[in-house]
């Protein structure tokens, strides 16, 4: 299986989807508000709408990587790309730490919608953020998934596992918010952003240090 086990593929693919969805901007705030106002399942359906947008950007990311990663046989190019991935993770980590859900909540309005409209609004909020492609690229590089070397079937499996990780985040978030609805506010979400952002920053710095030590 191109030197990667099924378990490793599942673990890395789902980790990419989960981590990419976790930093909370307007999409996350909308899911949380829907969960608090309308219940867990409508919050989750909003997350599914976001996931449809993510599925598009994941496919775009994998297509771009399939074109680019073939050049990584050159050690210098490979090192530059890995360092660029470190930089992307670092930037997104810092952005996540600085992101203020309290401000984002003012941009998101919750209306009375049908189930279809709930998913469409989740999709609409997420699709206007194409920069997420660079975040996905950084995560694919961080987890060392050589999609350019994968067969078509293996690429499809990777794609599905990344989307599954995305689904898992929205299910986890809506379930957690529903359970803590009487004790949760957007300040708690701000703290989650800081923790997630700090994890990304530490991971990026550790990865960069490893690359430089191996030069």
C-alpha positions, 0 to 999 in steps of 0.5 A: 500500500505504497509503504503506508498501512491502513491504520496509519492512513486512517489515523493521519487522514482523520487527524488532518480533517479533524485539525483543519476543522477545529480552529473556530472562525465564523463557521464554528461560531454558526455551528455553536449558535445553532446548537445552543438555539436549535439543538445538537442535530441542527448544529451538526447539520450546519457542520455538515454544510461546512464539511461539503465546502471542506470536501471541495477544498480537500479535493483541490488540495490533493490535486495541487499536491499531486502536481507539486510533490513529484518534484520532492525527489530533489532534497533541496526542493523537499526541504524548502517545501517542508519549511514552507509547510512549517511556516503555514502551520505556524501562521495558522497557529498564530491566527487561531490564537488571535482569532476572537469568536466574540467578534466573529459572532457579530458577523453570523446571524441565526435564522429560522431555516429548513434543514436544507437551508441550515446546511446551505448556510453552513456551506455558504459561510465556509466556502468563502475562505479559500485560504484553508487550502494552504492549511490543508497543504501544511497538514498533509506535509506535516503528516507526510502523506505522499499523495502523488505516489498513491494509486487512485484507490488510495487517494480516494481512501485518503480523501474519505478519511480526511472528510470523516475526520472533518465530520467527527469534529463537527459531531464532537463540537455540537455534542459537547456544546449541547451537553454544556449548553448551560455552562458554555459561552463564546469566551470558552470557545476563545480559550479552545482557540488558544489551546488549539493554536498553541498546539499548532505553534508548538508542532510547527516549531518542533517540526521545523527544528527536526528539519533543520537538525537533519540538514 
